[in-house]
Amino acid sequence: MENNFRQTNTIREFILAKLPEHSHDIAKFTAQRFNITRQAVNKHIQHLLNQQLISKSGATKNCRYTLKEASHVREERLPPPISWEKIYPI
């Protein structure tokens, strides 16, 4: 089970790392590298889309994926700021 989790993370990290150079063929490129189907890669891509780490433009053969801007991802992923004055009154 842990092996599958490790491979899942490896594949997703690979997609994120290679996306800038392979925005137009990331599914094919990843499938060839890991010897898995494009459908399997697309499940990983869907997960990354759902996590809002990447974005998609176009459809089918004209589809391109891009990394979301770091500031945009950061704002959505971090909890709201904590007011320390509420926790530690002065």
BELDAZI-V267048 format. One record per helix or strand of 2 or more residues. SS is the DSSP state (H for helix, E for strand). FROM is the first residue (numbers start at 1). TO is the last residue. If there is no record, write none. Layout:
SS FROM TO
SS FROM TO
This chain:
H 2 18
H 26 34
H 38 50
E 54 57
H 60 62
E 64 67
H 70 77
H 84 87
